[in-house]
Amino acid sequence: MSILFYDHLVDKHEVIIFIEKLDEPENYKSRMKHLVDDIIHQGLIKFILDKLHPTHHVTFLTRVKSAPYDPEIIYYLIDHVSPDIEEELSREADKLISIIMKDLEES
């Protein structure tokens, strides 16, 4: 996946190591890593939309679609959601990664 505005808040290291250690073909591992990225992305976007006032949804989604790497998106969220949005996103990402790890370990 490409660089995203929240990448500095997400630590996927544990998941990536787990996937890399699997005795599976590289294309399978690559698909798994892509799925992990998708799950985290969708989870964080949902989290943001749940916190963001609906009148700001279109602006936020337009900005993410046109320049998902733009660090200014964080400042937009700080202004429109909470000054603590980075910490909140980091905690939410940790929860998502924890769920992913649990699912991977059980399969």
C-alpha positions, 0 to 999 in steps of 0.5 A: 500500500502507498504511504498514508497520512497516519503511517507514523502512528501504526506499528505493524512490525509484529504482524509483518514478522509473523507473516514473514515466518510463515511457511507459505509462498511469497505471493501468499504472504504478500496478499496477507500483508496487503489484507492487513493494510486494508483492514487497518486502513478501513478500521482507521477510516471508520474510526475517524468518520465515527468521530468526525462530524458528518458535515466534514465527512466529504471534505475529509474523504476527498482529501484522503482520496486525492492525497492520502500521504498528505500530513496536513490531514492530521492537522485537519483532524486535530482541528475538527476532531480532537487535539489528541487524535494522533494518540487516539488513532495510535490506540485504535491501530494497536487494537486492530493489530491485536485483533489481527494477531489473535486471528493469525495465531488461531488459524 
